[in-house]
Amino acid sequence: MISRRALIAGATTLSANRVLALTPSQEAVLFNGIKPAYVANLLSGRLPSGLSFAHAGNAMQYDATGKLTYAPNNLMYPSNPNSSYANSASYSFTSGVTDPFGGTGAVTLTANSASKQLYSYSLVQVAPTAISSVWLRRRTGTGTVLAVNANNTATDITSTLNGTWQQFYSRTTTANAGNGAYIGIQINTIGDQVDWYLGVIASVTYETTPRPQDQVVTTSAAYYGPRFDYNPNTLAPNGLLIEGAATNLLAYSSAFTNAAWSQQSTTAAQNVTGPDGVTNSGATLTMIAATGLHDLASSAFTSNTQYALSIYAKAGTARYISLSIAGSNDGAYATYDLQSGVVTQSGALSAGTLSTTLIQSIGNGWYRLVIVGKTASAAPYMIIAGANAGTYTPDGYGRQNYTAAGTETYLIFGAQLEAGSFASSYIPTGASAVTRAADIVTFTGSALTLLQGTQGAAIVQMISEGSTNPTTITNIIKGTNSILYRDTTGKLGTTNGTTALLTSGAPTWTSAQRVGLSWSPGKRGLDYTGVAPTNDNNSASNGGTIYLGSSNGSAAENGWYQSFGLYNQPLPNSALQSKIVVGAPY
């Protein structure tokens, strides 16, 4: 019998059908052809069968048009009428009816009383803009029928309703913002029948028609879907956005005319279409003709805590703008060029700390500006200030003292202040701070079985949101132990609960990376894009519920997860290194 090694050019030693003393190139010939047992492409916009997603509330993302909007959601439950609906005693319900898509999910409603409004009221809070929709068709009768939208407004649809399924929808704004919402029907003639399928109330921003991703049947709870995010500048898919919980501490995050914002030699007008595509969602900030300081400020945080301050900004007639996290002569500041898209200067003030700055183009001249730092001041402020130069001598709050002509303007939207080392996705607020719940993504089925095996390999392609290293480890894959994680020095790590293994260097987390672990009894190999694997002689321990990107929502490596491959056998170093290349076949 000929061993596998005999098939390799240059292999000369055979021994009882065992492969001995392979060079790296020979090993690559044998093992690079190893196929994964499971592969998931998270750039496709679909959640694969090996993952389960949960989110306790809504969150925002960039869609395929580059606009900022809400993730898939259906806030109405149940989406098909039953006895839980108001005035249900005035109707009879027949389930199992053929729906618009060939299933049997529709319900026939028969009016037992005249002109009674059958409706459901969802206690889930809606955004300032919502689209309510329902599929309807007339089964019998000719009487008047009215549809009820999210604002509890009834519209006569008698002339349109017929025996063919149609999706009736309505876009509502402001009336129910922050409150619950309605959906329903009113059949005025006793005995008339109408078929109903899939009532939806979805929070949106710029959209005017029902979104396909919101069309999810609900029963006992609202639906909040995964965020398949896009690069707002290039419109390329970024992947599945997974984030831990975060709170925007700033009230009225885009309502800059509100008294919550302290103005100094500036005026704000709510007259700008923001990155969400909504008319007047942003503001024009105009510098008043005066010599001195020109800024907006808020005092929504405490001292000696690291915060990330972010805001969307676009050049009007003025080019430079600055952000500060500061108290008197204490804190951090940065100045941004809204024409060239660069940070022109940054620094720490006295006992303050500056961690990082960022300017990110999101298209159409808009940038998201970020500064991360902290102040020891007992009276801290976050400040958005005008500047007439890219570099200047800052005052004790990081601002420029200059003479404005009164014609300098900036366009601004979406301020956010959150504890931590990076700016997460935007969290809109009203009269108070708002918390976005964590994304909970768990492995299921065969994917879970592969990860829990005594031998195998796992490779993940991702981009991190965080440019600075975390204060505690953040998980990429987490079970009972941290299977793949980023440690406090930025290195890639794994642990079996007793012994940790770390790479010698650190990935560039904010660009696409592949990170991977291979394991078998008594051996582990760890690797990331562009380096040789790190090995030790310890076994892995991958038990328990296993999460992608977090541990039940905590200690998450926030970012965009693009793909992963799972193997039912360990990968030798050469194979692991070849498959760890971004975009390479798994």
ABEGO torsion letter per residue (X at the ends): XBBAAAABBGBABBBGGBBBGBBAAAAAAAAAABBBABBBBAAAGBBBAABBBBBBEBBBBBBAAGBBBBBBBBABOBABBBAABBGAAABBBBBGBBBAAGBAABBBBBBABBGBBBBBBBABBBBABBBBBBBBBBABEABBBBBBBAAGBBBBAAAABBABBBBBBBBBBGAABGBBBBBBBBBABBGBBBBBBGBBBBBBBABABBBAAABBBBAABBBBBBBBBBBAAAGBBAEBBBBBBBBBABBGAABAABAABBBBGBBBBBABBBAAGBBGABBBBBBBBBBEBBBBBBBABBBGBBBBBBBBBBBBABABBBBBBBBBGBEBBBBBBAAAGBBABBBBBEABBBABBBBBBAEGGBBBBBBBBBBABABBBBBBBBBABABBBBBAAGBBBBBBAGABBBBBBGBBBBBEABBBBBBBBBABBBBBBBBBBBBBEAAAAAAABABEBBBBBBBBABABBBABBBBABBBABBABBBBAAGBBBBBAGABBBBBABBBBAABBBBBBBBBBBGBBBBBBBGBBBBBBABBBBBBEBBBBGBBGGBGBBBEBBABBBBBABBBBAAAAAAAABBGBBX
